[in-house]
Amino acid sequence: MAIVFVVFFFLSSLVAFSQYERGSIDTVYSVSFGKNTNFGQSSQYFPQNIYGLPDSNARFDVPSSSEAQICALGLDGSITVGFKGKILRDMPGKDFTIFENAFEFLGGRIFIEPAIIQVSKDGENFITFPFDSMTLAGCAGTFPTVGNENPFEIEQSGGNSFDLADIEMDSVVAIRIIDVSSIILNSVHPLYSPIVNGFDLDAVVAFHLQSNTKTSVNESINNQNITLYKDQFQYNLKDGETVSLYTLNGRKVFHSNEPTFSFSTKGMYFLVIQDKTIFQRDVIQIY
């Protein structure tokens, strides 16, 4: 009888786990690039360079050097990412891994550019994973990527892995990465480094993704072409047209019916151009 129970329990567990899939981020909800670098930020590379799996050329002691594989957030930069039409569930073990461009140098020291990690269940309210500002435990960007290993095998792949159970979250729809490299620009910090330029994002992979049709994150971004603008957005309005910009959570930040105008606050926005007969919506990013 015990054998039958064990077999039944195993099969039940197998069915429960089979509803989940592994995958990588494929959506950028917002980005704010920081100071000191623009590596991998141009529309030629971004955001495709952070989608998919980590750079297969990265090794424990050899960082990635390709803009097609890495996007630098810059000092104090941040990015919010997610999974198109999917929700990330908490299951036993780690739930997702973030790959940065850390590497070993100088006889065993790791070159690190740390970031704190936040997650959100609704796309608006974010919870921060606890971290130690002195040791940087709990941060991403502290462990090298081993690109020739399976990125879903955390013991071999490198990167920094996170468990939603650690912050009592059962599911999330968005992950936010916030560079805090300025911490180690302080000469009194035990991990002081005067040459950091900010977190370099390679990839984010998740272990327990599930189809999600009820996310409160506005997913129209997933069906639009992101247009990148350097420094400011300009649009020549036709007679009768108005233009509005909304943040991704629906707050209007700009409106004009003037023939020419400019808007220069960095971020990602819903663009709405409207007259009596035309309603056009797109997603743009000013960086």
C-alpha positions in Angstrom: 0.0 0.0 0.0 2.9 2.4 0.8 4.4 1.7 -2.6 1.2 2.6 -4.3 1.0 5.8 -2.3 4.6 6.8 -3.2 4.0 6.1 -6.9 0.7 8.1 -6.8 2.4 11.0 -5.0 5.3 11.0 -7.6 2.9 11.0 -10.5 0.8 13.8 -9.0 3.9 15.9 -8.5 4.9 15.3 -12.1 1.6 16.5 -13.3 1.7 19.6 -11.1 5.2 20.5 -12.4 4.4 19.8 -16.0 2.2 22.9 -16.2 5.3 25.1 -15.9 7.9 25.9 -18.5 11.3 27.4 -18.6 12.1 30.5 -20.5 13.8 33.9 -20.7 12.5 37.5 -20.6 11.0 38.8 -23.8 9.4 42.1 -22.7 10.8 45.5 -21.4 8.2 47.4 -19.4 10.5 50.4 -18.6 14.1 51.4 -18.7 16.1 54.3 -17.4 19.7 54.3 -18.5 22.2 55.7 -16.0 25.6 57.5 -16.3 29.0 56.7 -17.7 28.2 54.3 -20.5 26.0 53.6 -23.5 27.2 50.1 -24.3 24.5 48.0 -26.0 21.9 50.7 -25.6 21.3 51.7 -29.2 18.3 50.5 -31.1 20.6 48.4 -33.2 21.1 46.1 -30.2 18.5 46.9 -27.5 16.3 45.2 -26.4 17.1 42.1 -28.4 20.5 41.8 -26.7 18.9 41.0 -23.3 16.4 38.5 -24.6 17.1 34.8 -24.9 19.9 32.9 -23.2 23.2 34.4 -21.8 26.2 34.9 -24.1 27.6 31.4 -24.9 31.1 33.0 -25.1 31.2 34.2 -21.5 33.3 32.3 -19.1 34.2 32.5 -15.4 37.3 34.5 -16.2 36.3 35.9 -19.7 33.5 38.5 -19.9 31.2 39.0 -22.8 32.4 41.8 -25.1 29.6 42.1 -27.6 26.9 44.8 -27.7 24.7 42.2 -29.4 24.7 40.2 -26.1 25.0 42.8 -23.3 23.2 46.0 -22.4 24.9 48.3 -19.9 22.4 50.0 -17.5 25.0 52.6 -16.4 25.5 54.0 -12.9 22.1 54.2 -11.2 20.3 52.8 -14.2 17.3 50.5 -13.9 15.1 48.3 -16.1 11.8 46.4 -15.6 11.3 43.3 -17.6 8.9 40.4 -17.9 7.6 37.4 -19.8 5.0 37.9 -22.6 1.7 36.4 -21.6 3.2 34.5 -18.7 3.4 34.6 -14.9 6.4 33.4 -12.9 5.4 31.1 -10.0 7.2 30.3 -6.8 8.0 26.6 -6.7 10.5 24.7 -4.6 14.1 25.9 -5.2 15.2 29.0 -7.1 12.8 30.6 -9.5 14.9 32.8 -11.8 18.5 33.6 -12.6 20.0 37.0 -13.6 23.2 36.9 -15.7 25.4 39.9 -15.6 29.0 40.3 -16.9 31.0 39.7 -13.8 34.3 37.8 -14.2 37.3 36.7 -12.2 40.6 38.7 -12.4 43.7 39.5 -10.4 44.2 36.1 -8.9 40.7 35.3 -7.8 38.9 38.6 -7.3 35.6 39.0 -9.0 34.9 42.2 -11.0 31.4 43.1 -9.9 28.8 45.7 -10.8 25.9 45.0 -8.5 22.2 45.6 -8.7 19.3 45.2 -6.3 16.4 43.1 -7.5 12.7 43.9 -7.1 9.7 41.9 -8.2 6.0 42.8 -8.6 2.8 40.8 -8.7 0.7 43.5 -10.3 3.3 45.6 -12.3 2.9 48.6 -10.0 3.9 47.6 -6.4 7.4 46.2 -6.1 9.1 44.2 -3.3 12.9 44.3 -2.9 14.9 41.2 -2.2 17.0 41.7 0.9 20.7 42.5 0.4 23.8 43.4 2.4 25.4 46.6 1.2 28.7 45.6 2.6 29.1 42.1 1.3 26.6 42.6 -1.6 25.0 39.3 -0.7 21.5 39.3 -2.2 22.5 41.4 -5.2 22.7 40.4 -8.8 25.9 41.0 -10.7 28.2 39.3 -8.2 28.9 36.0 -9.9 30.3 35.3 -13.4 28.4 33.7 -16.2 29.5 30.4 -17.6 28.0 30.6 -21.0 28.8 27.1 -22.3 26.7 25.5 -19.5 23.0 25.0 -19.4 21.6 28.3 -18.0 18.8 26.4 -16.3 21.3 24.3 -14.2 22.2 26.9 -11.5 25.1 24.9 -10.0 27.0 25.1 -13.4 25.7 28.2 -15.2 26.8 31.0 -12.9 24.8 34.2 -12.5 22.7 35.1 -9.4 19.6 33.0 -8.7 16.6 34.1 -6.6 13.8 32.3 -4.8 10.4 34.1 -4.5 9.8 32.2 -1.2 12.5 34.4 0.4 10.2 37.4 0.2 6.9 35.4 0.5 5.8 36.0 -3.0 3.8 33.2 -4.7 4.0 34.7 -8.2 5.3 37.8 -10.1 4.8 39.4 -13.5 7.7 41.8 -13.5 11.3 41.9 -12.4 13.1 45.2 -11.8 16.9 45.5 -11.8 18.4 48.6 -10.2 22.1 49.4 -10.5 23.8 50.1 -7.1 27.4 50.1 -8.3 28.0 53.5 -6.8 28.1 51.6 -3.4 31.6 50.3 -4.3 32.8 53.6 -5.8 33.2 54.6 -2.1 36.9 54.1 -1.3 36.1 52.9 2.3 33.9 50.0 1.0 35.5 46.6 1.4 34.8 45.8 -2.3 35.9 49.2 -3.5 36.5 49.5 -7.2 37.1 52.9 -9.0 36.4 51.6 -12.5 32.8 50.3 -12.3 30.4 51.7 -14.9 27.1 50.1 -13.8 25.3 46.8 -14.1 25.6 45.0 -17.5 22.6 42.9 -18.2 23.1 39.7 -20.3 19.9 37.6 -19.7 17.2 36.6 -17.2 15.9 33.1 -17.2 12.9 31.7 -15.3 12.2 28.1 -14.2 8.5 28.1 -13.5 6.5 30.1 -16.1 2.8 29.6 -16.5 0.3 31.1 -19.1 -1.2 34.2 -17.7 -4.3 35.8 -19.2 -5.2 38.1 -16.3 -2.0 40.1 -15.6 -2.6 43.7 -14.5 0.6 44.8 -16.4 -0.6 46.4 -19.5 0.5 44.0 -22.2 -0.2 46.2 -25.3 3.5 46.8 -25.2 4.0 43.3 -26.3 2.1 43.8 -29.5 3.7 47.1 -30.5 7.0 48.2 -32.1 9.2 50.0 -29.6 10.6 53.2 -31.2 13.7 54.5 -29.6 14.5 58.2 -29.4 17.8 59.7 -28.3 17.3 62.5 -25.8 13.9 63.7 -26.9 10.7 62.9 -28.8 9.4 65.1 -31.6 6.4 64.7 -33.9 5.0 67.1 -36.4 1.2 67.1 -35.9 -1.2 67.5 -38.7 -4.3 69.8 -38.5 -6.7 68.6 -35.9 -4.3 66.0 -34.3 -3.3 65.8 -30.7 -0.5 63.9 -29.1 -0.4 62.4 -25.6 2.2 60.4 -23.7 1.2 58.0 -20.8 3.4 56.0 -18.5 3.0 52.3 -18.7 0.7 52.3 -15.6 -1.6 54.8 -17.3 -0.6 58.2 -16.0 -0.7 61.0 -18.6 2.6 63.0 -18.6 2.3 65.0 -21.7 -0.4 66.4 -24.1 -0.1 68.9 -27.0 -2.0 70.0 -30.1 0.8 72.4 -31.2 2.3 71.7 -34.6 5.8 71.2 -33.2 6.9 70.3 -29.7 9.4 68.2 -27.8 9.4 66.0 -24.8 12.7 64.8 -23.2 12.0 62.9 -20.0 13.7 59.5 -20.3 11.5 56.5 -20.0 9.1 54.3 -21.9 5.7 55.6 -22.8 2.4 54.8 -24.6 2.1 57.3 -27.4 -1.4 58.2 -28.5 -2.0 60.4 -31.6 -5.6 61.2 -32.2 -8.0 63.3 -34.3 -11.7 62.9 -35.0 -11.2 59.8 -37.2 -7.7 58.4 -36.3 -6.6 56.8 -33.0 -3.0 55.5 -33.2 -1.2 54.0 -30.2 2.4 52.9 -30.0 5.1 52.4 -27.4 8.2 54.6 -27.5 11.3 54.9 -25.4 13.3 58.0 -24.8 16.9 57.2 -23.6 
